Amino acid sequence: MEGTKGINNGQKFKLFGMPVHVFAIFAIVIIAGMATGSLSTDLAGGFAVLFLLGIVFGEIGDRIPIWKEYIGGGSILAFLGAAYLVYKGILPEKYVDSVVVFMDDSDFLTLFISVLITGSILAVNRKLLIRSFIGYVPAILGGLAFAFLFGGIAGLIVGVPFKEIAIKYVLPIMGGGNGAGAIPLSEIWEEVTGQPRDAYYSFAISILTIANIVAIFIGAILNKIGQMRPNLTGNGEELIRNSKALLTDEDNKETKTTFRDVAAGLILATTFYSLGRLFSKALLPSIGGVVIHHFAYMVIFVAIFNALGLIPEELRSGAKKLQKFFTGQFIWVIMAGVGIAFTDLGELVAAITLSNVFIAAFVVIGAVLGSAIVGYFVGFFPIDTAVTAGLCMANRGGSGDIAVLGASKRMDLISYGQISSRIGGGMVLVIGSIVFGLIF
């Protein structure tokens, strides 16, 4: 017992698995490189900056008692801390640009999401996969309905008409993010009403940014509720209640996985991503006038391949292990990158008014409750459904999904989050075009 205790005490002095003196050398080298401008701005330099910020903020966030329990721990501090450094101009601009290149131009975030989608869907048993997708769309619609309801209630309280609540608050918040939601909604607005898109978009993105932050914090709260009430959650590993009763001993059998299987998992992820882009950009960009995002296609194709049993078991296991590696080792890097490349704290601060925050919070809470209630009645765990079908509808799309799932510690459910952001967001665009047409 004494030996074990000594080992555990030693581990407390490690940062990201490294002894403090080793990490200190790494940190000094990177900071000196940024201070002198000698650190490269290529992929390697961007990775180094994100690892430094992610580890520092992540380790601190996972050690602050109240923060780690109720706010989201290291993931959220990495996200907010990195964004704050940019907002205050502390991080040199050339390295902010290098992170933007790493996250956006080179698009490591897309690779991250692609690996997570592939691994998470292929890891789900085919019986459970089919059943979960059947019940998931009703859960999304439940969250959307309650978002309108709670938004209307908030409007009554602060004196904002329901028409304005629906158009300026609920639709942008629930629209699937910026590129897939706020931007196309503003274009639909201009087309239907004849009014300039800029005015609609500038307000919509501000409200969406507020809702995104609210969704992240609620994700952390839902994780805490799940810890206190374990019967309400599948701990981010499964969506369906009583799923074990549907599985046989053959389904639960362990599969031996080699490093080559893990590498093949990366090939599968890039292949499915490429297939999604092939359909979204060339073969079938839209259905019924609704643009289909490549991640939505990707989710559909991975699910079809899994449901039909077209991927050998060892490759499915390899994809799952690769996903576990990405979520376990890169989450702080990704969260710091999202904070730097995709978050504008100045934009958020400018949009914060008491009424805006109040209405946005009510819309997000409505999405959470509606999806949780419907999810429970279709046989899902309410907390996991609230996170994916609720919060992942009420954030800024792909980067918002990562932040919400990181805060709620449910990154394995990324495929459902992407269904919400992409397919659910597409539903909102259809609803938006109808609402704009009816009102104006």
PATOR-811772 format. One record per residue (C-alpha): residue in three letters; x, y, z. Coordinates in steps of 0.2 Angstrom, whole numbers, padded with zeros to 4 digits, always signed. Layout:
<nodes>
alaXYZ
...
</nodes>
This chain:
<nodes>
met+0000+0000+0000
glu+0014+0012+0004
gly+0022+0009-0013
thr+0006+0013-0022
lys+0003+0028-0012
gly+0021+0034-0016
ile+0018+0032-0034
asn+0001+0041-0034
asn+0010+0056-0024
gly+0023+0056-0038
gln+0010+0057-0051
lys+0003+0073-0044
phe+0019+0082-0049
lys+0017+0077-0067
leu+0010+0088-0081
phe+0002+0079-0095
gly+0012+0063-0090
met+0028+0073-0089
pro+0039+0077-0074
val+0038+0095-0070
his+0056+0098-0075
val+0054+0090-0092
phe+0038+0101-0095
ala+0047+0116-0089
ile+0060+0114-0102
phe+0047+0112-0115
ala+0038+0128-0109
ile+0054+0138-0108
val+0059+0133-0126
ile+0042+0138-0133
ile+0040+0154-0124
ala+0057+0159-0128
gly+0054+0155-0147
met+0038+0166-0147
ala+0047+0180-0138
thr+0061+0180-0150
gly+0050+0176-0165
ser+0061+0161-0169
leu+0047+0148-0166
ser+0040+0143-0183
thr+0023+0147-0189
asp+0020+0131-0198
leu+0011+0115-0192
ala+0024+0110-0179
gly+0025+0128-0172
gly+0006+0129-0171
phe+0005+0112-0162
ala+0019+0117-0150
val+0009+0133-0145
leu-0007+0124-0143
phe+0001+0110-0132
leu+0009+0123-0121
leu-0008+0133-0118
gly-0018+0117-0118
ile-0008+0109-0105
val-0005+0124-0093
phe-0024+0129-0093
gly-0030+0111-0094
glu-0020+0106-0079
ile-0025+0121-0069
gly-0043+0119-0073
asp-0043+0101-0068
arg-0036+0105-0051
ile-0047+0120-0046
pro-0061+0112-0035
ile-0076+0122-0039
trp-0071+0125-0057
lys-0067+0106-0061
glu-0084+0101-0053
tyr-0096+0113-0060
ile-0088+0123-0074
gly-0080+0110-0085
gly-0063+0108-0078
gly-0047+0109-0089
ser-0056+0109-0106
ile-0066+0125-0102
leu-0051+0134-0095
ala-0041+0129-0110
phe-0054+0136-0121
leu-0058+0152-0111
gly-0040+0155-0106
ala-0033+0154-0124
ala-0047+0166-0130
tyr-0043+0178-0116
leu-0025+0179-0122
val-0030+0183-0139
tyr-0043+0196-0133
lys-0030+0205-0122
gly-0016+0204-0136
ile-0005+0194-0124
leu-0002+0180-0137
pro+0009+0187-0151
glu-0001+0190-0167
lys+0010+0180-0178
tyr+0007+0164-0167
val-0012+0168-0167
asp-0011+0168-0186
ser-0001+0151-0185
val-0015+0143-0174
val-0028+0149-0186
val-0019+0141-0200
phe-0017+0125-0190
met-0035+0125-0185
asp-0044+0132-0200
asp-0033+0133-0215
ser-0024+0116-0213
asp-0040+0112-0203
phe-0034+0100-0190
leu-0052+0102-0182
thr-0059+0094-0197
leu-0047+0079-0195
phe-0052+0078-0177
ile-0070+0078-0180
ser-0069+0065-0194
val-0059+0053-0183
leu-0072+0055-0169
ile-0087+0053-0181
thr-0079+0037-0188
gly-0073+0029-0172
ser-0089+0033-0162
ile-0101+0026-0175
leu-0091+0011-0180
ala-0090+0007-0161
val-0109+0006-0159
asn-0117-0011-0161
arg-0127-0012-0177
lys-0144-0016-0167
leu-0141-0001-0156
leu-0136+0010-0170
ile-0152+0008-0180
arg-0163+0010-0164
ser-0154+0026-0159
phe-0155+0034-0176
ile-0174+0030-0177
gly-0177+0039-0160
tyr-0165+0053-0162
val-0174+0065-0174
pro-0189+0066-0163
ala-0177+0071-0149
ile-0170+0085-0160
leu-0188+0091-0164
gly-0193+0090-0145
gly-0178+0102-0141
leu-0183+0114-0155
ala-0201+0115-0150
phe-0196+0118-0132
ala-0183+0131-0138
phe-0197+0141-0146
leu-0208+0139-0131
phe-0195+0144-0118
gly-0190+0158-0129
gly-0208+0164-0130
ile-0209+0164-0111
ala-0193+0174-0109
gly-0199+0186-0122
leu-0215+0189-0111
ile-0205+0192-0096
val-0193+0205-0104
gly-0206+0212-0116
val-0200+0206-0133
pro-0213+0200-0145
phe-0214+0182-0150
lys-0211+0186-0168
glu-0195+0194-0164
ile-0190+0180-0152
ala-0193+0167-0166
ile-0183+0177-0179
lys-0169+0185-0170
tyr-0166+0172-0156
val-0172+0155-0158
leu-0168+0152-0177
pro-0150+0158-0176
ile-0147+0149-0160
met-0154+0132-0166
gly-0148+0134-0184
gly-0132+0123-0183
gly-0119+0136-0180
asn-0112+0150-0191
gly-0108+0144-0208
ala-0122+0131-0208
gly-0134+0142-0199
ala-0132+0161-0196
ile-0125+0165-0213
pro-0138+0155-0224
leu-0152+0161-0212
ser-0146+0179-0216
glu-0147+0175-0235
ile-0164+0168-0233
trp-0169+0184-0224
glu-0163+0195-0237
glu-0171+0185-0251
val-0188+0184-0242
thr-0189+0201-0235
gly-0179+0211-0246
gln-0170+0219-0231
pro-0151+0218-0230
arg-0143+0202-0224
asp-0129+0212-0214
ala-0141+0219-0201
tyr-0149+0202-0198
tyr-0132+0192-0197
ser-0123+0204-0186
phe-0136+0202-0172
ala-0139+0183-0176
ile-0120+0179-0173
ser-0119+0189-0157
ile-0134+0180-0150
leu-0127+0164-0156
thr-0111+0167-0147
ile-0119+0171-0131
ala-0129+0155-0133
asn-0114+0145-0137
ile-0105+0150-0120
val-0121+0146-0111
ala-0122+0129-0119
ile-0104+0125-0114
phe-0107+0129-0096
ile-0124+0120-0096
gly-0114+0105-0103
ala-0103+0105-0088
ile-0118+0106-0076
leu-0126+0091-0085
asn-0111+0081-0082
lys-0111+0085-0064
ile-0130+0080-0063
gly-0125+0064-0071
gln-0112+0060-0058
met-0125+0063-0045
arg-0139+0054-0054
pro-0131+0040-0063
asn-0148+0032-0068
leu-0150+0047-0080
thr-0135+0045-0090
gly-0125+0032-0100
asn-0109+0042-0095
gly-0106+0047-0113
glu-0104+0029-0119
glu-0121+0025-0124
leu-0137+0034-0128
ile-0150+0020-0126
arg-0156+0014-0109
asn-0156-0005-0106
ser-0144-0007-0121
lys-0136-0022-0113
ala-0152-0032-0114
leu-0151-0030-0133
leu-0134-0037-0135
thr-0128-0055-0135
asp-0111-0063-0129
glu-0105-0062-0147
asp-0108-0043-0147
asn-0098-0040-0131
lys-0083-0051-0137
glu-0066-0042-0136
thr-0057-0039-0153
lys-0038-0040-0154
thr-0032-0024-0162
thr-0015-0020-0170
phe-0006-0004-0174
arg-0010-0007-0192
asp-0028-0008-0188
val-0027+0009-0179
ala-0018+0016-0194
ala-0032+0009-0205
gly-0044+0018-0194
leu-0037+0034-0200
ile-0038+0029-0218
leu-0057+0025-0215
ala-0059+0042-0207
thr-0052+0051-0221
thr-0061+0040-0234
phe-0078+0043-0226
tyr-0074+0062-0225
ser-0069+0062-0243
leu-0085+0053-0248
gly-0095+0066-0238
arg-0087+0080-0248
leu-0090+0071-0264
phe-0109+0071-0261
ser-0110+0088-0253
lys-0099+0097-0266
ala-0103+0087-0282
leu-0115+0073-0283
leu-0130+0079-0271
pro-0126+0096-0263
ser-0144+0099-0258
ile-0160+0089-0255
gly-0177+0099-0258
gly-0167+0115-0258
val-0158+0112-0242
val-0139+0111-0243
ile-0132+0095-0234
his-0116+0098-0225
his-0102+0085-0229
phe-0102+0080-0210
ala-0120+0076-0211
tyr-0116+0065-0226
met-0102+0057-0217
val-0112+0052-0202
ile-0125+0044-0214
phe-0112+0034-0224
val-0103+0028-0209
ala-0119+0023-0201
ile-0124+0014-0217
phe-0108+0004-0218
asn-0109-0001-0200
ala-0127-0006-0201
leu-0124-0017-0216
gly-0108-0025-0208
leu-0097-0019-0222
ile-0082-0015-0210
pro-0072-0029-0203
glu-0072-0030-0184
glu-0054-0027-0182
leu-0055-0011-0192
arg-0070-0005-0182
ser-0059-0008-0166
gly-0044+0001-0174
ala-0055+0016-0178
lys-0062+0016-0160
lys-0045+0015-0153
leu-0039+0030-0164
gln-0054+0040-0158
lys-0050+0036-0140
phe-0032+0042-0143
phe-0038+0058-0151
thr-0051+0062-0138
gly-0039+0058-0123
gln-0023+0066-0129
phe-0029+0081-0140
ile-0044+0088-0131
trp-0034+0102-0123
val-0025+0106-0139
ile-0042+0107-0148
met-0050+0117-0135
ala-0036+0130-0134
gly-0037+0130-0153
val-0055+0133-0153
gly-0053+0147-0141
ile-0040+0156-0152
ala-0046+0153-0169
phe-0065+0152-0168
thr-0069+0163-0152
asp-0070+0182-0152
leu-0072+0188-0134
gly-0074+0206-0140
glu-0089+0201-0150
leu-0096+0192-0135
val-0093+0206-0123
ala-0101+0219-0135
ala-0117+0208-0137
ile-0119+0205-0118
thr-0135+0214-0112
leu-0146+0207-0098
ser-0161+0204-0109
asn-0150+0196-0123
val-0142+0184-0110
phe-0158+0180-0102
ile-0167+0176-0118
ala-0153+0166-0125
ala-0151+0156-0109
phe-0170+0152-0109
val-0169+0146-0127
val-0154+0134-0123
ile-0163+0128-0107
gly-0179+0124-0118
ala-0168+0114-0130
val-0161+0104-0116
leu-0177+0100-0108
gly-0187+0097-0124
ser-0174+0085-0130
ala-0171+0076-0113
ile-0190+0073-0111
val-0193+0067-0129
gly-0177+0057-0127
tyr-0183+0048-0111
phe-0199+0043-0119
val-0190+0035-0135
gly-0179+0025-0123
phe-0164+0036-0122
phe-0154+0043-0107
pro-0160+0060-0104
ile-0144+0069-0100
asp-0134+0062-0115
thr-0149+0066-0126
ala-0150+0084-0119
val-0131+0086-0122
thr-0132+0080-0140
ala-0149+0084-0147
gly-0151+0099-0136
leu-0135+0108-0133
cys-0127+0103-0149
met-0141+0111-0158
ala-0139+0127-0148
asn-0121+0131-0151
arg-0109+0137-0165
gly-0108+0121-0175
gly-0093+0110-0176
ser-0082+0120-0165
gly-0096+0122-0153
asp-0100+0104-0153
ile-0082+0100-0148
ala-0083+0113-0134
val-0100+0107-0127
leu-0095+0088-0128
gly-0078+0093-0120
ala-0086+0102-0106
ser-0099+0088-0103
lys-0086+0074-0105
arg-0096+0066-0118
met-0084+0067-0133
asp-0089+0049-0139
leu-0106+0055-0144
ile-0099+0067-0157
ser-0108+0058-0171
tyr-0125+0062-0163
gly-0119+0080-0160
gln-0115+0082-0178
ile-0132+0075-0183
ser-0139+0089-0172
ser-0128+0103-0180
arg-0129+0097-0198
ile-0146+0088-0201
gly-0155+0097-0187
gly-0148+0114-0193
gly-0154+0110-0210
met-0172+0107-0203
val-0170+0125-0195
leu-0166+0132-0212
val-0182+0125-0219
ile-0192+0131-0204
gly-0184+0148-0206
ser-0188+0150-0224
ile-0206+0146-0219
val-0207+0158-0204
phe-0199+0172-0214
gly-0212+0170-0228
leu-0227+0169-0216
ile-0222+0184-0206
phe-0216+0196-0220
</nodes>
